[in-house]
Amino acid sequence: MILLKLFIVWSNLCFFLSFFFLNLLQNTTDINNQENRKNDNRVVQSGKIESSNVMIKNNQNNTSKKSPKALPTSSKSAELELKKQDKCNDETKINEKKDGPKKDNAMENPEQHNKKNEKKWVLTDFDIGRPLGKGKFGNVYLAREKKSKFIIAMKVLFKEQIQKQGVGDQVMLYQVQREIEIQTHLRHPNILRMYGYFHDEKRVYLILEYAPKGELYKELNAQPNKRFDEVRTATYMSQLADALKYCHSKKVIHRDIKPENLLLGVKGELKMADFGWSVHAPSSRRETLCGTLDYLPPEMVMGKTYNHTVDLWSVGVLCYECLVGTPPFLAPTYEQTYHRIKKAQYTFPDFVSEGARDLISKLLVVNPDKRLPLENVLTHPWIVKNRTTEPHGQ
């Protein structure tokens, strides 16, 4: 009996001890779990803070790149020149579209510029080199895209100088934007490529193909008699006619063909450039007076409507100037030049061949409908006999 009582007491004691230790173990586990959850929360919160900091830094970097205010330090002369221009011009703001063309992944593949890319071109993407030329609204510089090392020509236009030529944004709309919209869509070996554009508070930047041999005008004036021989002239006229034929097929009229707006590529090939006066004219009829006086056709001088045949007249004038050294209607006064243009009055020097005379006389015709079409220019006997390159379209 006594043994039974001792067994019962021992059993109860073991039960209470087991219950005590189980509770102690459970409390310890709960405390550890709470500590682990706290540590997990710290890790998650720390992750959020680090992620936010990264986003803030990225946004700051993007903001700093969106509004470049100076040229890269790699070209101090170009930077100083633009800064001088800035001192002469007050800060101006014009209403332009915020979404420009996206940045290319590589300049060697400009076809990609319409694809979706996150970053736009900015000035700091380029090393700016020596000036290539000066124009009415800005300057052109040799430049290189830093990532790909691709050489381009950077045309820098000052917004204030452009706006001074018209009312508000009118000139910007009808000249610079026209030039951008037209030239970015043209693809021909004898048309200067425009890879893209961007702008900041004061300037518009056009990213253009680099033509290393410069203007046709300078090349022409560098010749001993300030004129080309018939082989070289026929080659240029064939290339120009081929490029204009392509433009007209796209309903684009250049309207300002002259030696200053024609460049020479790496192989000496002709490159049509400066589409500031060009127009996309599906209606075919225009009335705006523009271009250079020596190259204006009679219909524009007399204020009549005109179409793509104005470019045919300019081809005739250019062919004459390349062979002779001066435009066909050059006169001491503007009034005399106007009069000669209206009547198509000009004469040939003795050294101009009969073949060249025949081509020019068929282009410099007062009646636009009777001017020699570009297809016939490309197959003209004098052109075929003397040119050194074949038309791209053939």
Residue pairs with C-beta under 8 A, 6 or more apart in sequence:
65 119
65 122
65 124
66 120
66 122
67 200
67 201
68 122
68 123
68 124
68 200
69 200
69 201
70 79
70 82
70 83
70 123
71 78
71 79
71 82
71 123
71 128
72 79
72 123
72 124
72 126
72 127
72 128
73 79
74 127
74 128
75 127
75 128
75 129
75 130
75 141
77 130
78 128
78 129
78 130
78 131
78 141
79 128
81 131
81 139
82 156
82 203
85 158
86 202
89 158
89 160
89 161
89 202
90 160
91 201
91 202
92 159
92 160
92 163
92 201
92 202
93 201
94 159
94 163
94 169
94 172
95 169
96 169
96 172
96 177
96 199
100 120
100 121
100 196
100 197
100 198
100 199
101 113
101 114
101 120
101 121
101 184
101 196
101 197
102 113
102 114
102 115
102 116
102 117
102 118
102 119
102 120
103 113
103 117
103 119
103 120
103 121
103 125
103 196
104 110
104 112
104 113
104 117
104 195
104 196
105 112
105 117
106 112
106 147
106 148
106 150
107 145
107 148
107 150
107 152
107 195
108 148
108 150
110 193
110 195
110 196
113 195
113 196
120 198
121 196
121 197
121 198
121 205
121 207
122 198
123 198
123 200
123 205
125 145
125 146
125 147
126 143
126 144
126 145
126 146
126 152
126 154
127 143
127 144
127 146
128 141
128 142
128 143
128 154
129 141
129 142
129 143
129 144
130 141
130 142
131 139
131 140
131 141
131 142
132 140
132 141
132 142
132 153
132 214
133 139
133 140
133 215
134 140
135 155
136 161
137 157
137 158
137 161
137 162
137 165
137 176
138 155
138 156
138 157
138 158
138 161
138 203
138 204
139 155
139 156
140 153
140 154
140 155
140 156
140 208
141 153
141 154
141 156
142 151
142 153
142 154
142 210
143 151
143 152
143 153
143 154
144 150
144 151
144 152
145 152
151 210
152 195
152 207
152 208
152 209
152 210
153 208
153 209
153 210
153 211
154 205
154 206
154 207
154 208
155 205
155 206
155 208
156 203
156 204
156 205
157 176
157 203
157 204
157 205
157 206
158 202
158 203
159 172
159 199
159 202
159 203
159 204
160 202
162 171
162 172
162 175
162 176
162 204
163 169
163 171
163 172
165 171
166 172
166 174
175 276
175 277
176 204
176 276
178 275
178 276
178 278
178 279
178 280
179 206
179 274
179 275
179 276
179 278
180 194
180 197
180 206
181 280
182 252
182 275
182 278
182 279
182 280
183 191
183 192
183 193
183 194
183 275
183 278
184 194
184 195
184 196
184 197
185 250
186 193
186 194
186 246
186 247
186 250
186 252
186 275
187 193
188 242
188 243
188 246
188 247
188 392
189 269
189 392
190 239
190 240
190 242
190 243
190 269
190 270
190 271
190 272
190 392
191 243
191 246
191 247
191 271
191 272
191 273
192 208
192 209
192 211
192 263
192 271
192 272
192 273
193 208
193 209
194 206
194 207
194 208
194 209
195 207
195 208
195 209
196 207
197 204
197 205
197 206
197 207
198 204
198 205
198 207
199 205
208 273
209 271
211 263
211 264
211 265
211 266
211 271
211 273
212 264
212 265
212 266
213 219
213 263
213 264
213 265
213 266
213 268
214 263
214 264
215 259
215 260
215 262
215 263
215 264
216 236
216 259
216 260
216 262
216 263
216 264
216 270
217 258
217 259
217 260
217 262
219 264
220 226
220 227
220 228
220 259
220 321
220 322
220 325
225 325
226 325
227 322
227 323
227 324
227 325
228 236
228 322
228 323
230 323
230 353
230 355
230 356
230 382
230 386
231 386
231 387
231 388
232 322
233 319
233 322
233 323
233 356
233 386
234 356
234 382
234 383
234 385
234 386
234 387
235 270
235 386
235 387
235 388
235 389
236 262
236 270
236 318
236 322
237 315
237 318
237 319
237 322
237 359
237 377
237 383
237 387
238 377
238 378
238 383
238 387
238 389
238 391
239 269
239 270
239 389
239 391
240 257
240 262
240 270
240 272
240 315
240 318
241 315
241 374
241 377
241 378
241 383
241 391
242 374
242 378
242 391
242 392
242 393
243 270
243 272
244 254
244 257
244 272
244 311
244 315
244 374
245 374
245 375
245 378
245 393
246 392
246 393
247 253
247 254
247 272
247 278
247 311
248 308
248 311
248 374
250 280
251 280
251 281
251 282
251 284
252 275
252 278
252 279
252 280
252 281
253 278
253 279
253 281
253 286
253 307
253 308
253 310
253 311
254 272
254 275
254 277
254 278
254 311
254 314
255 277
255 278
255 279
255 286
255 290
255 291
255 310
255 311
256 274
256 276
256 277
256 278
256 290
256 291
256 292
256 295
256 314
257 272
257 295
257 311
257 314
257 315
257 317
257 318
258 291
258 292
258 294
258 295
258 314
258 318
259 318
259 321
259 322
260 274
261 272
261 273
261 274
262 270
262 271
262 272
262 273
262 318
263 270
263 271
263 273
264 270
264 271
265 271
269 389
277 290
277 291
279 286
279 288
281 307
281 308
284 307
284 308
285 305
285 306
285 307
286 305
286 306
286 307
287 303
287 304
287 305
287 306
289 296
289 300
289 303
290 300
291 300
291 310
291 314
293 334
293 337
293 338
294 317
294 327
294 329
294 330
294 337
295 313
295 314
295 317
295 318
295 327
296 341
297 306
297 309
297 310
297 313
297 314
297 341
297 368
298 313
298 341
298 342
298 344
298 366
299 305
299 306
299 310
299 368
300 306
300 310
301 338
301 341
301 342
302 342
306 368
307 368
309 368
309 369
309 371
310 368
312 363
312 368
312 371
312 372
312 373
312 374
312 377
313 363
313 364
313 365
313 368
313 371
315 363
315 374
315 377
316 328
316 359
316 360
316 362
316 363
316 364
316 371
317 327
317 328
317 329
317 364
319 356
319 359
319 360
319 363
320 327
320 328
320 346
320 360
320 364
321 327
321 328
323 352
323 356
324 348
324 349
324 352
328 346
328 360
328 364
329 337
329 340
329 341
329 345
329 346
330 337
331 337
331 339
331 340
339 345
340 346
342 366
343 366
344 364
344 365
344 366
346 364
348 357
348 360
353 382
355 380
355 381
355 382
355 385
355 386
356 382
358 380
358 382
359 372
359 377
359 380
359 382
359 383
362 371
362 372
362 376
363 371
363 372
363 377
365 371
365 372
372 380
377 383
378 391
